[in-house]
Structure formats: structure tokens, C-alpha cells
Amino acid sequence: MKLNKLVGDRFKERPADCVIDSHALMVRGGYIKYVANGIYSSYLPLRRITRKIEEIIRQEMDAIDGQEVLFPVALPASLWEESGRYESVGKELLRFTDRNGSPMVLGMTHEEAAVHLVREYGQTYSRYPFMIYQIQTKFRDEARPRAGLIRVREFTMKDAYSFHTSQEDLEEYYMRCHKAYERIFARAGVPEVISVASDSGMMGGNISHEFMLLTPVGEDSIAICSDCDYRANMEAAESIILNTKDDSSEALTKVATPDQHTIEEVCDFLGSDAKKSCKAVVYQRNADDSYVVLFIRGDLEINETKVTNFLGCEIHPAIITEECGLNAGFIGPWNLNGDFTVLYDNSLKGINNLVCGANEEGYHYTGLDMERDLPDAEYHDFAKIIEGGICPKCGKPHITISRGIEVGNIFQLGTKYTKAMHMEYIDSDNTTKNPVMGCYGIGVGRLAASVCEAHHDEYGPIWPMAIAPWQVHLCAVRPDNAEVKEYADALYEKLQSAGIEVIYDDRSVSAGIMFSDADLLGVPLRVIVSPRNMKESCCEIVSRDKTLSVKEPLDSVFEKVKTLVAEALNSTSL
């Protein structure tokens, strides 16, 4: 293809609304165009990249006996009502009615559709196991889309669903899929992606993993042990606290703390340490607005996902009114009366001499002893794991917190959907059972953006050969020079005939503009034909990552380029 026919503009200035480099470069390079919040159109360069990613995914899914299917984007709400998610999932699920008034949804995930597709097929044990997958457009009404293609509302995803007659069989296939994902990311150019334990969230099931590309601009926090192989999303990471108790307990004493509402204010006022305080954080259940009061050590933060999972319902930060019986800024566990669910974090277990609210405006207690004063309290893990925290696996205080972009996820769903949607099979012993399910997702556009985020410089993306929009960028500097034009045209045709993907720039523009556009397109190999090179009877062959720069004799340029492309493709194929 000739560059002068490529739809989309490339420009130098960084857009003001782009907070991460991949977003800025994909806008500047003519890959995407903003349509609405979290919704983008794709130009040809991105479409060529995503098609290659999709083909890698198809190859790896087919290799583990996957069968490609296609579900509708718009689905009847009745399917989601069967699973119970029509009501339980929040505003992320876009609900609407068709012209007949029938409730519908836009698919944000397709577990229900998958069960519906194979419910009649899978009525006998002899047909198991099997896996189906699709590459499909989805819509999730994200509250805060950000960072270009990293978090959007409309996106393309590969989602796969496996069905099994036993948990053991699911676990074996789960590991096969895990290894397939490792191959996909390596072939796409990001072998550094790591797998971390994660929270299953609305998907259900007890075991899940996310595949994370570590980067400072990532939106997820990951707990990593520097001494063992423990890795977990912050939402799923267990917080282990070594509680220490003072040798003697002080008397519980009410003290005046006028206008001191926050932990920081109270501790400064009393000259105490936040680690020796008990703070209250209040939530309300989404379903009925009932109050949940959670007490935790003052220096720690609450992991709301853990709270949601413990309660089995969605929650939101509370609006504290005069009528609810809580004194904001002065809430404490001692003598707390009211219709509240009260929870205690493990960080408070067994410790004493704490500062806490007195449930009275302008007052706190000192000397709170959890065992003495609240002997019936039950403790659970609600805290976020911290930097330098104790590793849940090896027990050493070597936890570090890193940032990452989630590029894929896998779940063991159990019978959550098959049981709810009455999918059953007759087993070999003539008993009726529900199959167990696995679910496996990869966001195609997000993966492309993540590769760009991982591999770029200040001038543009550095695409790996396996997914690059083109394999070779042919630059004819000074195409008005007959010798340059003749050689470049002939090389273009010869490379194309050999099956090599070429973007050919024969525009009458300066070398600076030509090379700047080439940087933004990020094609792995650049071949430069110029009057100076022609005088030396050579062409320059340079790689986008700057690891290669050679002057090749004219009569061997074609073979050299062919060899370099083949070697690069082979190095990323597993």
C-alpha cells in the first residue's frame, strides 16, 4: 500500500487529553479517532494489528481444541434473568427495550449466551469436555473510561467457555488455557506479561487469574513477593498483620476532641500513633441502603472488594444523616447502638490501648482493649495489603506493590451459570448433574494498546514483527529523482510479490516528515532509497528499535529484507 492513500492524519503535537503514551501515539499516528467517551473508530493500521492479534488467538485456541462460534451483541434480558445477573450487575450492563417493549441488553460478557448455545447439546456425559470461543464486539458502560483503548466502553474481546464433568477436568484444562495465554502474549510481543491471582467479581467462581503487563501507568495494583513466586491483584491479596499487645492495658477513658474528625487530626491532637487507633469506615448496601460499619486499624485502608465478597452484595460509601444514629468523625465500636452490620478487620484482633470514637460529637476514647471491651467481636480480612507487608505464601515481609494493565483473565466458574440456567447432563452412573465451566478472556484492542505502551520511544510505537501493521516501510526520499523512483518502485513490486507486507512512501515531502511518519507507524524494518544511497549503489536498512542499521548493496537488498522479516517472524512464533 502507498502511504499517500492511507486514510488518517499523523501529527507531532501530543493531544492534551492523552494521559498515557500509548493513547497519545495511537491518536497521533492515525490509529484511532475519538467518537464518544470510551468509544473509538479504528483506522487501517490498527485494524491490521488487531487482525493479526486475532489470528494468533485463533491459532492458540484451536490448538487446545477450541471451536469458534459467534454470539449476538444484543441479547434478550431473559437470559440474564435466568442467571440472576440482570438485577445483580450494576449500570455497566446497558439495558434497553426493543420496539415491541421487550427488555434487552448489550452483551458485556457472554456466559449466559454460551450456556444457551450448548444447553441442549450437552445433555450426555459423552460429549464432554468441550470449549467454544468467539471474537466479538462487546459494550460495557464503564463509569470512568480512560487511557485510550486501555479502558473503553465498546471493545472487541476473545471470550472462551469450557464445559466439564468434573472439577479435576476443569483444572487440567484451566492450566492448558493458562499456557496458551502465555504463548499468545509472547507471540504478540509482550512475553513479560505475568499471571496473578485475582478476585472473580461478578463472574463468579472461587479461582481466577489475571494476566498483567507491569507498567507504571497501569490502572491495577499488584502485590508481588520479592522472595517467592506469590503474585496477586490487590483486590485478591490476603493482608497478614502481626498484631502486638502492650504489656498492660489502660482504662477506657473518654476524652474531649473538639473539631477533630479524621484519624490524622485525632492522632495529632492526642499525640498518638495511627497504628494505635481504631477507625470506622461506613458503607451502605446498594439493595436497601442499610448501614455497614467496618472498624480497622487507623493506618490501613479497606479493600472494598473483600467487603463486597464477605457481605455477598454491592455496597457504596455511606451518606451519614442525623437520623441514622451515627456521629460522623466520632464513630467507635464501644457502646455503638443501632441497626448496623458491624465488621472488624484482623488488624484489630488482640490489641489494646487504642484510640477510637466515642459515638458522641466532640469525644473519643483512649485505652480501648479489643479482648476486654469487645470480647464477642469476630475478625476477618478486609484490609489492603501494603508495601513491605507479609507474603501470604512464604511469610516473609517482602511484598512490593507494582502497577499493571490487565490484558487477559481466566476464571473457574464452577456451576454458577449451568445450575442457575438448568443446564444438565446424564452422567455414566445415570445421575443428573450440572457441568462445571471455565471462562477465558482477552481484550484485543487493549492488548494492542498494551504492546504499544510496553514498546515505544518518544517518536512512536515499536511494533513487533508478528503484529506490526506492515513488515517493511519503504521510503523513497526525493521521488522526483528518476533513479530513486525506478529502484523504489521495482523493490516495492518485488517485495509484494514475495508476500511481504509493505507500506510505500513515495510522497514529495521532506525526509524529516517522511521519517517522522514512519516512526509513528512503527513498522519494524525501514528501507531507505535516496539519491545519496543510489550514488553509493546501496540502500539503508534500519530497524525501528535501532538495533540494526546497515547499508546493503542494491542487488542484495531484496534478499536481505526477506531474510530479516523471516527471522523476526520465526523468533516470535512458538
Helices and strands as residue ranges (DSSP letters): G 3-5, H 21-28, E 32-36, E 39-42, H 44-63, E 66-68, E 74-76, H 77-83, H 85-88, E 95-97, E 103-106, H 111-118, G 125-127, E 130-139, E 154-164, H 167-188, E 194-197, G 201-203, E 207-214, E 220-225, E 231-233, E 253-256, H 263-270, G 274-276, E 278-285, E 291-297, H 304-311, E 315-317, G 322-324, E 340-345, G 346-348, E 354-360, E 363-368, H 370-373, E 379-380, E 399-414, H 416-420, E 425-426, E 432-433, E 436-443, H 444-454, E 456-457, E 460-461, E 472-476, H 482-497, E 502-505, H 511-521, E 525-529, H 531-535, E 538-543, E 549-553, G 554-556, H 557-571
